Structure formats: structure tokens, C-alpha cells
Amino acid sequence: MADTKERAIELIDQLQPRQLTAVVGLLEAMLQPLPEFLANVPVEEEELSPDTIAAIHRARESLDRGEGVPHEEILREFGLSK
């Protein structure tokens, strides 16, 4: 493990300031518990257009009529099922 830490330090020493900032952010995220990390992620609010709202309603109504695609079918389509 000492060799791994030494190698990490060697690599860190070669980074540009911008790269170092990114690595520090990554390390902090890796060490922070996931729920705490997610709680600190800023929420991006985006206003929905009338067309988008209407499309969401149509999609929900379609699902209510049973017209959705089963999860298993989607998995098969992407080669993710056995």
C-alpha cells in the first residue's frame, strides 16, 4: 500500500492546478458518505414548458391504459437480461 500512496503522490505532484482541484473534489466525494453527498448536490430547477407538461400527462395516461413497455422488454432490447 505504501507503494500505491507514493505513486499517487508522484502523480499528484505532476498535475496542473485545475487538474488538482478536480482530483481533490473526486477524493472528497469518494470519502463522503453517499447520502450526505447527495444531500449537498445543488438542485437545478428547470421550468417545464406547457408542451412538456402535456407530454408528461399523455405518458402517464398511456401507462394508466397499460400501454407501457415492460421493464424486462427494455432490458432485453439493450442486451441486459439473460
PDB file of N, CA, C and O in Angstrom:
ATOM      1  N   MET A   1       0.819  -1.192   0.000  1.00  0.00           N
ATOM      2  CA  MET A   1       0.000   0.000   0.000  1.00  0.00           C
ATOM      3  C   MET A   1       0.866   1.260   0.000  1.00  0.00           C
ATOM      4  O   MET A   1       0.495   2.272  -0.595  1.00  0.00           O
ATOM      5  N   ALA A   2       1.994   1.197   0.654  1.00  0.00           N
ATOM      6  CA  ALA A   2       2.888   2.361   0.670  1.00  0.00           C
ATOM      7  C   ALA A   2       3.308   2.723  -0.747  1.00  0.00           C
ATOM      8  O   ALA A   2       3.395   3.902  -1.090  1.00  0.00           O
ATOM      9  N   ASP A   3       3.571   1.698  -1.581  1.00  0.00           N
ATOM     10  CA  ASP A   3       3.948   1.968  -2.970  1.00  0.00           C
ATOM     11  C   ASP A   3       2.830   2.683  -3.714  1.00  0.00           C
ATOM     12  O   ASP A   3       3.082   3.580  -4.518  1.00  0.00           O
ATOM     13  N   THR A   4       1.597   2.280  -3.441  1.00  0.00           N
ATOM     14  CA  THR A   4       0.453   2.905  -4.106  1.00  0.00           C
ATOM     15  C   THR A   4       0.321   4.358  -3.689  1.00  0.00           C
ATOM     16  O   THR A   4       0.080   5.223  -4.530  1.00  0.00           O
ATOM     17  N   LYS A   5       0.475   4.639  -2.403  1.00  0.00           N
ATOM     18  CA  LYS A   5       0.392   6.025  -1.936  1.00  0.00           C
ATOM     19  C   LYS A   5       1.522   6.867  -2.522  1.00  0.00           C
ATOM     20  O   LYS A   5       1.305   8.002  -2.946  1.00  0.00           O
ATOM     21  N   GLU A   6       2.722   6.304  -2.543  1.00  0.00           N
ATOM     22  CA  GLU A   6       3.848   7.032  -3.118  1.00  0.00           C
ATOM     23  C   GLU A   6       3.598   7.344  -4.585  1.00  0.00           C
ATOM     24  O   GLU A   6       3.892   8.445  -5.048  1.00  0.00           O
ATOM     25  N   ARG A   7       3.055   6.377  -5.317  1.00  0.00           N
ATOM     26  CA  ARG A   7       2.755   6.588  -6.742  1.00  0.00           C
ATOM     27  C   ARG A   7       1.684   7.658  -6.898  1.00  0.00           C
ATOM     28  O   ARG A   7       1.770   8.498  -7.793  1.00  0.00           O
ATOM     29  N   ALA A   8       0.676   7.633  -6.030  1.00  0.00           N
ATOM     30  CA  ALA A   8      -0.377   8.648  -6.086  1.00  0.00           C
ATOM     31  C   ALA A   8       0.207  10.035  -5.854  1.00  0.00           C
ATOM     32  O   ALA A   8      -0.145  10.990  -6.547  1.00  0.00           O
ATOM     33  N   ILE A   9       1.095  10.137  -4.881  1.00  0.00           N
ATOM     34  CA  ILE A   9       1.732  11.431  -4.595  1.00  0.00           C
ATOM     35  C   ILE A   9       2.569  11.895  -5.780  1.00  0.00           C
ATOM     36  O   ILE A   9       2.567  13.080  -6.112  1.00  0.00           O
ATOM     37  N   GLU A  10       3.286  10.974  -6.421  1.00  0.00           N
ATOM     38  CA  GLU A  10       4.077  11.321  -7.610  1.00  0.00           C
ATOM     39  C   GLU A  10       3.167  11.879  -8.706  1.00  0.00           C
ATOM     40  O   GLU A  10       3.483  12.886  -9.339  1.00  0.00           O
ATOM     41  N   LEU A  11       2.053  11.218  -8.913  1.00  0.00           N
ATOM     42  CA  LEU A  11       1.125  11.667  -9.961  1.00  0.00           C
ATOM     43  C   LEU A  11       0.498  13.008  -9.602  1.00  0.00           C
ATOM     44  O   LEU A  11       0.371  13.886 -10.455  1.00  0.00           O
ATOM     45  N   ILE A  12       0.108  13.166  -8.346  1.00  0.00           N
ATOM     46  CA  ILE A  12      -0.490  14.428  -7.901  1.00  0.00           C
ATOM     47  C   ILE A  12       0.483  15.583  -8.109  1.00  0.00           C
ATOM     48  O   ILE A  12       0.080  16.669  -8.524  1.00  0.00           O
ATOM     49  N   ASP A  13       1.751  15.355  -7.825  1.00  0.00           N
ATOM     50  CA  ASP A  13       2.756  16.394  -7.988  1.00  0.00           C
ATOM     51  C   ASP A  13       2.889  16.861  -9.439  1.00  0.00           C
ATOM     52  O   ASP A  13       3.386  17.960  -9.683  1.00  0.00           O
ATOM     53  N   GLN A  14       2.462  16.058 -10.394  1.00  0.00           N
ATOM     54  CA  GLN A  14       2.571  16.399 -11.816  1.00  0.00           C
ATOM     55  C   GLN A  14       1.345  17.142 -12.347  1.00  0.00           C
ATOM     56  O   GLN A  14       1.356  17.621 -13.481  1.00  0.00           O
ATOM     57  N   LEU A  15       0.295  17.240 -11.541  1.00  0.00           N
ATOM     58  CA  LEU A  15      -0.951  17.835 -12.011  1.00  0.00           C
ATOM     59  C   LEU A  15      -0.874  19.351 -12.082  1.00  0.00           C
ATOM     60  O   LEU A  15      -0.181  20.001 -11.299  1.00  0.00           O
ATOM     61  N   GLN A  16      -1.610  19.894 -13.046  1.00  0.00           N
ATOM     62  CA  GLN A  16      -1.803  21.331 -13.150  1.00  0.00           C
ATOM     63  C   GLN A  16      -2.820  21.742 -12.083  1.00  0.00           C
ATOM     64  O   GLN A  16      -3.598  20.901 -11.631  1.00  0.00           O
ATOM     65  N   PRO A  17      -2.834  23.015 -11.670  1.00  0.00           N
ATOM     66  CA  PRO A  17      -3.762  23.451 -10.610  1.00  0.00           C
ATOM     67  C   PRO A  17      -5.225  23.068 -10.874  1.00  0.00           C
ATOM     68  O   PRO A  17      -5.927  22.639  -9.959  1.00  0.00           O
ATOM     69  N   ARG A  18      -5.679  23.219 -12.109  1.00  0.00           N
ATOM     70  CA  ARG A  18      -7.073  22.891 -12.445  1.00  0.00           C
ATOM     71  C   ARG A  18      -7.333  21.400 -12.269  1.00  0.00           C
ATOM     72  O   ARG A  18      -8.384  21.000 -11.768  1.00  0.00           O
ATOM     73  N   GLN A  19      -6.369  20.581 -12.684  1.00  0.00           N
ATOM     74  CA  GLN A  19      -6.498  19.137 -12.532  1.00  0.00           C
ATOM     75  C   GLN A  19      -6.476  18.745 -11.060  1.00  0.00           C
ATOM     76  O   GLN A  19      -7.214  17.853 -10.639  1.00  0.00           O
ATOM     77  N   LEU A  20      -5.642  19.402 -10.290  1.00  0.00           N
ATOM     78  CA  LEU A  20      -5.542  19.118  -8.864  1.00  0.00           C
ATOM     79  C   LEU A  20      -6.865  19.412  -8.161  1.00  0.00           C
ATOM     80  O   LEU A  20      -7.298  18.657  -7.290  1.00  0.00           O
ATOM     81  N   THR A  21      -7.496  20.507  -8.546  1.00  0.00           N
ATOM     82  CA  THR A  21      -8.802  20.842  -7.975  1.00  0.00           C
ATOM     83  C   THR A  21      -9.814  19.740  -8.269  1.00  0.00           C
ATOM     84  O   THR A  21     -10.596  19.368  -7.394  1.00  0.00           O
ATOM     85  N   ALA A  22      -9.805  19.221  -9.483  1.00  0.00           N
ATOM     86  CA  ALA A  22     -10.729  18.143  -9.851  1.00  0.00           C
ATOM     87  C   ALA A  22     -10.456  16.877  -9.055  1.00  0.00           C
ATOM     88  O   ALA A  22     -11.390  16.208  -8.613  1.00  0.00           O
ATOM     89  N   VAL A  23      -9.188  16.544  -8.871  1.00  0.00           N
ATOM     90  CA  VAL A  23      -8.823  15.342  -8.117  1.00  0.00           C
ATOM     91  C   VAL A  23      -9.237  15.484  -6.654  1.00  0.00           C
ATOM     92  O   VAL A  23      -9.752  14.537  -6.058  1.00  0.00           O
ATOM     93  N   VAL A  24      -9.015  16.651  -6.081  1.00  0.00           N
ATOM     94  CA  VAL A  24      -9.416  16.880  -4.685  1.00  0.00           C
ATOM     95  C   VAL A  24     -10.931  16.717  -4.553  1.00  0.00           C
ATOM     96  O   VAL A  24     -11.410  16.093  -3.606  1.00  0.00           O
ATOM     97  N   GLY A  25     -11.671  17.270  -5.486  1.00  0.00           N
ATOM     98  CA  GLY A  25     -13.134  17.111  -5.455  1.00  0.00           C
ATOM     99  C   GLY A  25     -13.546  15.651  -5.544  1.00  0.00           C
ATOM    100  O   GLY A  25     -14.455  15.214  -4.837  1.00  0.00           O
ATOM    101  N   LEU A  26     -12.887  14.900  -6.403  1.00  0.00           N
ATOM    102  CA  LEU A  26     -13.183  13.477  -6.546  1.00  0.00           C
ATOM    103  C   LEU A  26     -12.873  12.725  -5.258  1.00  0.00           C
ATOM    104  O   LEU A  26     -13.675  11.906  -4.808  1.00  0.00           O
ATOM    105  N   LEU A  27     -11.716  12.997  -4.666  1.00  0.00           N
ATOM    106  CA  LEU A  27     -11.346  12.324  -3.418  1.00  0.00           C
ATOM    107  C   LEU A  27     -12.324  12.657  -2.294  1.00  0.00           C
ATOM    108  O   LEU A  27     -12.708  11.781  -1.520  1.00  0.00           O
ATOM    109  N   GLU A  28     -12.720  13.913  -2.207  1.00  0.00           N
ATOM    110  CA  GLU A  28     -13.690  14.299  -1.181  1.00  0.00           C
ATOM    111  C   GLU A  28     -15.016  13.572  -1.379  1.00  0.00           C
ATOM    112  O   GLU A  28     -15.628  13.112  -0.415  1.00  0.00           O
ATOM    113  N   ALA A  29     -15.453  13.470  -2.628  1.00  0.00           N
ATOM    114  CA  ALA A  29     -16.703  12.771  -2.910  1.00  0.00           C
ATOM    115  C   ALA A  29     -16.592  11.290  -2.574  1.00  0.00           C
ATOM    116  O   ALA A  29     -17.546  10.694  -2.075  1.00  0.00           O
ATOM    117  N   MET A  30     -15.432  10.693  -2.845  1.00  0.00           N
ATOM    118  CA  MET A  30     -15.238   9.271  -2.560  1.00  0.00           C
ATOM    119  C   MET A  30     -15.249   8.990  -1.060  1.00  0.00           C
ATOM    120  O   MET A  30     -15.673   7.915  -0.635  1.00  0.00           O
ATOM    121  N   LEU A  31     -14.793   9.935  -0.267  1.00  0.00           N
ATOM    122  CA  LEU A  31     -14.698   9.734   1.174  1.00  0.00           C
ATOM    123  C   LEU A  31     -15.959  10.150   1.923  1.00  0.00           C
ATOM    124  O   LEU A  31     -16.144   9.779   3.082  1.00  0.00           O
ATOM    125  N   GLN A  32     -16.814  10.908   1.274  1.00  0.00           N
ATOM    126  CA  GLN A  32     -18.031  11.392   1.909  1.00  0.00           C
ATOM    127  C   GLN A  32     -19.120  10.324   1.780  1.00  0.00           C
ATOM    128  O   GLN A  32     -19.288   9.749   0.705  1.00  0.00           O
ATOM    129  N   PRO A  33     -19.854  10.055   2.848  1.00  0.00           N
ATOM    130  CA  PRO A  33     -20.954   9.093   2.737  1.00  0.00           C
ATOM    131  C   PRO A  33     -21.937   9.531   1.658  1.00  0.00           C
ATOM    132  O   PRO A  33     -22.225  10.720   1.520  1.00  0.00           O
ATOM    133  N   LEU A  34     -22.449   8.574   0.897  1.00  0.00           N
ATOM    134  CA  LEU A  34     -23.304   8.879  -0.247  1.00  0.00           C
ATOM    135  C   LEU A  34     -24.528   9.715   0.114  1.00  0.00           C
ATOM    136  O   LEU A  34     -24.772  10.717  -0.558  1.00  0.00           O
ATOM    137  N   PRO A  35     -25.312   9.365   1.130  1.00  0.00           N
ATOM    138  CA  PRO A  35     -26.489  10.194   1.414  1.00  0.00           C
ATOM    139  C   PRO A  35     -26.116  11.647   1.719  1.00  0.00           C
ATOM    140  O   PRO A  35     -26.818  12.569   1.303  1.00  0.00           O
ATOM    141  N   GLU A  36     -25.018  11.851   2.439  1.00  0.00           N
ATOM    142  CA  GLU A  36     -24.580  13.216   2.744  1.00  0.00           C
ATOM    143  C   GLU A  36     -24.166  13.919   1.458  1.00  0.00           C
ATOM    144  O   GLU A  36     -24.479  15.092   1.254  1.00  0.00           O
ATOM    145  N   PHE A  37     -23.457  13.192   0.590  1.00  0.00           N
ATOM    146  CA  PHE A  37     -23.028  13.752  -0.686  1.00  0.00           C
ATOM    147  C   PHE A  37     -24.241  14.179  -1.510  1.00  0.00           C
ATOM    148  O   PHE A  37     -24.275  15.279  -2.061  1.00  0.00           O
ATOM    149  N   LEU A  38     -25.241  13.288  -1.588  1.00  0.00           N
ATOM    150  CA  LEU A  38     -26.431  13.600  -2.374  1.00  0.00           C
ATOM    151  C   LEU A  38     -27.210  14.769  -1.774  1.00  0.00           C
ATOM    152  O   LEU A  38     -27.791  15.574  -2.502  1.00  0.00           O
ATOM    153  N   ALA A  39     -27.218  14.857  -0.445  1.00  0.00           N
ATOM    154  CA  ALA A  39     -27.926  15.949   0.210  1.00  0.00           C
ATOM    155  C   ALA A  39     -27.283  17.299  -0.122  1.00  0.00           C
ATOM    156  O   ALA A  39     -27.954  18.330  -0.081  1.00  0.00           O
ATOM    157  N   ASN A  40     -26.003  17.298  -0.449  1.00  0.00           N
ATOM    158  CA  ASN A  40     -25.290  18.546  -0.730  1.00  0.00           C
ATOM    159  C   ASN A  40     -25.228  18.896  -2.212  1.00  0.00           C
ATOM    160  O   ASN A  40     -24.683  19.939  -2.573  1.00  0.00           O
ATOM    161  N   VAL A  41     -25.770  18.053  -3.067  1.00  0.00           N
ATOM    162  CA  VAL A  41     -25.762  18.336  -4.501  1.00  0.00           C
ATOM    163  C   VAL A  41     -26.804  19.424  -4.780  1.00  0.00           C
ATOM    164  O   VAL A  41     -27.959  19.295  -4.375  1.00  0.00           O
ATOM    165  N   PRO A  42     -26.408  20.472  -5.457  1.00  0.00           N
ATOM    166  CA  PRO A  42     -27.386  21.530  -5.738  1.00  0.00           C
ATOM    167  C   PRO A  42     -28.480  21.030  -6.687  1.00  0.00           C
ATOM    168  O   PRO A  42     -28.217  20.304  -7.646  1.00  0.00           O
ATOM    169  N   VAL A  43     -29.695  21.437  -6.392  1.00  0.00           N
ATOM    170  CA  VAL A  43     -30.835  21.052  -7.230  1.00  0.00           C
ATOM    171  C   VAL A  43     -30.995  22.101  -8.315  1.00  0.00           C
ATOM    172  O   VAL A  43     -31.063  23.300  -8.044  1.00  0.00           O
ATOM    173  N   GLU A  44     -31.052  21.627  -9.540  1.00  0.00           N
ATOM    174  CA  GLU A  44     -31.250  22.544 -10.655  1.00  0.00           C
ATOM    175  C   GLU A  44     -32.730  22.551 -11.004  1.00  0.00           C
ATOM    176  O   GLU A  44     -33.269  21.569 -11.514  1.00  0.00           O
ATOM    177  N   GLU A  45     -33.360  23.648 -10.728  1.00  0.00           N
ATOM    178  CA  GLU A  45     -34.779  23.791 -11.044  1.00  0.00           C
ATOM    179  C   GLU A  45     -34.912  24.253 -12.495  1.00  0.00           C
ATOM    180  O   GLU A  45     -34.296  25.234 -12.911  1.00  0.00           O
ATOM    181  N   GLU A  46     -35.713  23.537 -13.237  1.00  0.00           N
ATOM    182  CA  GLU A  46     -35.944  23.933 -14.619  1.00  0.00           C
ATOM    183  C   GLU A  46     -37.445  24.031 -14.824  1.00  0.00           C
ATOM    184  O   GLU A  46     -38.189  23.095 -14.531  1.00  0.00           O
ATOM    185  N   GLU A  47     -37.872  25.153 -15.322  1.00  0.00           N
ATOM    186  CA  GLU A  47     -39.295  25.345 -15.545  1.00  0.00           C
ATOM    187  C   GLU A  47     -39.733  24.500 -16.735  1.00  0.00           C
ATOM    188  O   GLU A  47     -39.078  24.474 -17.777  1.00  0.00           O
ATOM    189  N   LEU A  48     -40.852  23.814 -16.555  1.00  0.00           N
ATOM    190  CA  LEU A  48     -41.365  22.969 -17.627  1.00  0.00           C
ATOM    191  C   LEU A  48     -42.259  23.795 -18.545  1.00  0.00           C
ATOM    192  O   LEU A  48     -43.071  24.602 -18.094  1.00  0.00           O
ATOM    193  N   SER A  49     -42.088  23.572 -19.832  1.00  0.00           N
ATOM    194  CA  SER A  49     -42.916  24.276 -20.805  1.00  0.00           C
ATOM    195  C   SER A  49     -44.300  23.618 -20.836  1.00  0.00           C
ATOM    196  O   SER A  49     -44.445  22.470 -20.415  1.00  0.00           O
ATOM    197  N   PRO A  50     -45.302  24.324 -21.324  1.00  0.00           N
ATOM    198  CA  PRO A  50     -46.634  23.721 -21.457  1.00  0.00           C
ATOM    199  C   PRO A  50     -46.603  22.447 -22.307  1.00  0.00           C
ATOM    200  O   PRO A  50     -47.329  21.494 -22.022  1.00  0.00           O
ATOM    201  N   ASP A  51     -45.768  22.427 -23.348  1.00  0.00           N
ATOM    202  CA  ASP A  51     -45.669  21.227 -24.191  1.00  0.00           C
ATOM    203  C   ASP A  51     -45.104  20.042 -23.410  1.00  0.00           C
ATOM    204  O   ASP A  51     -45.572  18.913 -23.559  1.00  0.00           O
ATOM    205  N   THR A  52     -44.102  20.303 -22.582  1.00  0.00           N
ATOM    206  CA  THR A  52     -43.512  19.228 -21.782  1.00  0.00           C
ATOM    207  C   THR A  52     -44.517  18.705 -20.765  1.00  0.00           C
ATOM    208  O   THR A  52     -44.629  17.494 -20.575  1.00  0.00           O
ATOM    209  N   ILE A  53     -45.246  19.600 -20.112  1.00  0.00           N
ATOM    210  CA  ILE A  53     -46.263  19.190 -19.148  1.00  0.00           C
ATOM    211  C   ILE A  53     -47.325  18.331 -19.830  1.00  0.00           C
ATOM    212  O   ILE A  53     -47.746  17.310 -19.287  1.00  0.00           O
ATOM    213  N   ALA A  54     -47.750  18.742 -21.005  1.00  0.00           N
ATOM    214  CA  ALA A  54     -48.753  17.971 -21.752  1.00  0.00           C
ATOM    215  C   ALA A  54     -48.203  16.594 -22.124  1.00  0.00           C
ATOM    216  O   ALA A  54     -48.928  15.601 -22.058  1.00  0.00           O
ATOM    217  N   ALA A  55     -46.933  16.526 -22.512  1.00  0.00           N
ATOM    218  CA  ALA A  55     -46.328  15.239 -22.864  1.00  0.00           C
ATOM    219  C   ALA A  55     -46.251  14.316 -21.652  1.00  0.00           C
ATOM    220  O   ALA A  55     -46.463  13.110 -21.774  1.00  0.00           O
ATOM    221  N   ILE A  56     -45.951  14.876 -20.488  1.00  0.00           N
ATOM    222  CA  ILE A  56     -45.908  14.067 -19.264  1.00  0.00           C
ATOM    223  C   ILE A  56     -47.293  13.511 -18.960  1.00  0.00           C
ATOM    224  O   ILE A  56     -47.428  12.340 -18.605  1.00  0.00           O
ATOM    225  N   HIS A  57     -48.314  14.337 -19.096  1.00  0.00           N
ATOM    226  CA  HIS A  57     -49.687  13.875 -18.852  1.00  0.00           C
ATOM    227  C   HIS A  57     -50.082  12.771 -19.834  1.00  0.00           C
ATOM    228  O   HIS A  57     -50.702  11.781 -19.446  1.00  0.00           O
ATOM    229  N   ARG A  58     -49.722  12.948 -21.103  1.00  0.00           N
ATOM    230  CA  ARG A  58     -50.033  11.911 -22.098  1.00  0.00           C
ATOM    231  C   ARG A  58     -49.332  10.609 -21.763  1.00  0.00           C
ATOM    232  O   ARG A  58     -49.916   9.533 -21.893  1.00  0.00           O
ATOM    233  N   ALA A  59     -48.074  10.701 -21.331  1.00  0.00           N
ATOM    234  CA  ALA A  59     -47.314   9.498 -20.988  1.00  0.00           C
ATOM    235  C   ALA A  59     -47.939   8.792 -19.793  1.00  0.00           C
ATOM    236  O   ALA A  59     -48.069   7.568 -19.800  1.00  0.00           O
ATOM    237  N   ARG A  60     -48.329   9.544 -18.768  1.00  0.00           N
ATOM    238  CA  ARG A  60     -48.958   8.932 -17.594  1.00  0.00           C
ATOM    239  C   ARG A  60     -50.292   8.281 -17.957  1.00  0.00           C
ATOM    240  O   ARG A  60     -50.606   7.190 -17.482  1.00  0.00           O
ATOM    241  N   GLU A  61     -51.068   8.952 -18.794  1.00  0.00           N
ATOM    242  CA  GLU A  61     -52.347   8.380 -19.224  1.00  0.00           C
ATOM    243  C   GLU A  61     -52.111   7.093 -20.011  1.00  0.00           C
ATOM    244  O   GLU A  61     -52.860   6.127 -19.864  1.00  0.00           O
ATOM    245  N   SER A  62     -51.077   7.079 -20.840  1.00  0.00           N
ATOM    246  CA  SER A  62     -50.729   5.882 -21.603  1.00  0.00           C
ATOM    247  C   SER A  62     -50.377   4.730 -20.666  1.00  0.00           C
ATOM    248  O   SER A  62     -50.807   3.597 -20.881  1.00  0.00           O
ATOM    249  N   LEU A  63     -49.605   5.017 -19.638  1.00  0.00           N
ATOM    250  CA  LEU A  63     -49.252   3.988 -18.661  1.00  0.00           C
ATOM    251  C   LEU A  63     -50.491   3.495 -17.919  1.00  0.00           C
ATOM    252  O   LEU A  63     -50.630   2.300 -17.659  1.00  0.00           O
ATOM    253  N   ASP A  64     -51.393   4.424 -17.577  1.00  0.00           N
ATOM    254  CA  ASP A  64     -52.635   4.038 -16.900  1.00  0.00           C
ATOM    255  C   ASP A  64     -53.473   3.092 -17.757  1.00  0.00           C
ATOM    256  O   ASP A  64     -54.203   2.252 -17.231  1.00  0.00           O
ATOM    257  N   ARG A  65     -53.365   3.235 -19.085  1.00  0.00           N
ATOM    258  CA  ARG A  65     -54.093   2.345 -20.006  1.00  0.00           C
ATOM    259  C   ARG A  65     -53.341   1.038 -20.246  1.00  0.00           C
ATOM    260  O   ARG A  65     -53.808   0.179 -20.995  1.00  0.00           O
ATOM    261  N   GLY A  66     -52.181   0.888 -19.613  1.00  0.00           N
ATOM    262  CA  GLY A  66     -51.402  -0.344 -19.776  1.00  0.00           C
ATOM    263  C   GLY A  66     -50.581  -0.389 -21.044  1.00  0.00           C
ATOM    264  O   GLY A  66     -50.208  -1.471 -21.498  1.00  0.00           O
ATOM    265  N   GLU A  67     -50.291   0.759 -21.624  1.00  0.00           N
ATOM    266  CA  GLU A  67     -49.560   0.807 -22.885  1.00  0.00           C
ATOM    267  C   GLU A  67     -48.048   0.944 -22.705  1.00  0.00           C
ATOM    268  O   GLU A  67     -47.321   1.118 -23.683  1.00  0.00           O
ATOM    269  N   GLY A  68     -47.579   0.866 -21.478  1.00  0.00           N
ATOM    270  CA  GLY A  68     -46.145   0.981 -21.228  1.00  0.00           C
ATOM    271  C   GLY A  68     -45.392  -0.247 -21.698  1.00  0.00           C
ATOM    272  O   GLY A  68     -45.990  -1.288 -21.970  1.00  0.00           O
ATOM    273  N   VAL A  69     -44.083  -0.122 -21.791  1.00  0.00           N
ATOM    274  CA  VAL A  69     -43.217  -1.234 -22.183  1.00  0.00           C
ATOM    275  C   VAL A  69     -42.685  -1.886 -20.904  1.00  0.00           C
ATOM    276  O   VAL A  69     -42.102  -1.204 -20.061  1.00  0.00           O
ATOM    277  N   PRO A  70     -42.881  -3.192 -20.755  1.00  0.00           N
ATOM    278  CA  PRO A  70     -42.395  -3.866 -19.547  1.00  0.00           C
ATOM    279  C   PRO A  70     -40.876  -3.713 -19.378  1.00  0.00           C
ATOM    280  O   PRO A  70     -40.124  -3.697 -20.353  1.00  0.00           O
ATOM    281  N   HIS A  71     -40.455  -3.603 -18.136  1.00  0.00           N
ATOM    282  CA  HIS A  71     -39.049  -3.440 -17.788  1.00  0.00           C
ATOM    283  C   HIS A  71     -38.192  -4.542 -18.414  1.00  0.00           C
ATOM    284  O   HIS A  71     -37.114  -4.275 -18.946  1.00  0.00           O
ATOM    285  N   GLU A  72     -38.679  -5.771 -18.345  1.00  0.00           N
ATOM    286  CA  GLU A  72     -37.934  -6.909 -18.881  1.00  0.00           C
ATOM    287  C   GLU A  72     -37.686  -6.757 -20.379  1.00  0.00           C
ATOM    288  O   GLU A  72     -36.636  -7.152 -20.884  1.00  0.00           O
ATOM    289  N   GLU A  73     -38.662  -6.181 -21.086  1.00  0.00           N
ATOM    290  CA  GLU A  73     -38.502  -5.986 -22.529  1.00  0.00           C
ATOM    291  C   GLU A  73     -37.412  -4.958 -22.832  1.00  0.00           C
ATOM    292  O   GLU A  73     -36.631  -5.124 -23.770  1.00  0.00           O
ATOM    293  N   ILE A  74     -37.370  -3.920 -22.047  1.00  0.00           N
ATOM    294  CA  ILE A  74     -36.326  -2.896 -22.222  1.00  0.00           C
ATOM    295  C   ILE A  74     -34.958  -3.516 -21.960  1.00  0.00           C
ATOM    296  O   ILE A  74     -34.013  -3.277 -22.712  1.00  0.00           O
ATOM    297  N   LEU A  75     -34.848  -4.317 -20.888  1.00  0.00           N
ATOM    298  CA  LEU A  75     -33.580  -4.976 -20.589  1.00  0.00           C
ATOM    299  C   LEU A  75     -33.137  -5.857 -21.750  1.00  0.00           C
ATOM    300  O   LEU A  75     -31.968  -5.846 -22.138  1.00  0.00           O
ATOM    301  N   ARG A  76     -34.087  -6.628 -22.306  1.00  0.00           N
ATOM    302  CA  ARG A  76     -33.762  -7.495 -23.458  1.00  0.00           C
ATOM    303  C   ARG A  76     -33.299  -6.663 -24.650  1.00  0.00           C
ATOM    304  O   ARG A  76     -32.346  -7.028 -25.339  1.00  0.00           O
ATOM    305  N   GLU A  77     -33.972  -5.556 -24.883  1.00  0.00           N
ATOM    306  CA  GLU A  77     -33.659  -4.687 -26.026  1.00  0.00           C
ATOM    307  C   GLU A  77     -32.203  -4.191 -25.950  1.00  0.00           C
ATOM    308  O   GLU A  77     -31.533  -4.045 -26.973  1.00  0.00           O
ATOM    309  N   PHE A  78     -31.737  -3.940 -24.743  1.00  0.00           N
ATOM    310  CA  PHE A  78     -30.379  -3.443 -24.563  1.00  0.00           C
ATOM    311  C   PHE A  78     -29.389  -4.548 -24.205  1.00  0.00           C
ATOM    312  O   PHE A  78     -28.247  -4.272 -23.837  1.00  0.00           O
ATOM    313  N   GLY A  79     -29.832  -5.799 -24.316  1.00  0.00           N
ATOM    314  CA  GLY A  79     -28.957  -6.933 -24.052  1.00  0.00           C
ATOM    315  C   GLY A  79     -28.550  -7.056 -22.600  1.00  0.00           C
ATOM    316  O   GLY A  79     -27.455  -7.533 -22.301  1.00  0.00           O
ATOM    317  N   LEU A  80     -29.420  -6.631 -21.690  1.00  0.00           N
ATOM    318  CA  LEU A  80     -29.092  -6.638 -20.274  1.00  0.00           C
ATOM    319  C   LEU A  80     -29.760  -7.769 -19.501  1.00  0.00           C
ATOM    320  O   LEU A  80     -29.615  -7.857 -18.282  1.00  0.00           O
ATOM    321  N   SER A  81     -30.481  -8.623 -20.192  1.00  0.00           N
ATOM    322  CA  SER A  81     -31.115  -9.743 -19.494  1.00  0.00           C
ATOM    323  C   SER A  81     -30.549 -11.043 -20.026  1.00  0.00           C
ATOM    324  O   SER A  81     -29.995 -11.108 -21.123  1.00  0.00           O
ATOM    325  N   LYS A  82     -30.705 -12.079 -19.212  1.00  0.00           N
ATOM    326  CA  LYS A  82     -30.170 -13.389 -19.599  1.00  0.00           C
ATOM    327  C   LYS A  82     -31.134 -14.169 -20.438  1.00  0.00           C
ATOM    328  O   LYS A  82     -30.831 -15.292 -20.843  1.00  0.00           O
TER     329      LYS A  82
END
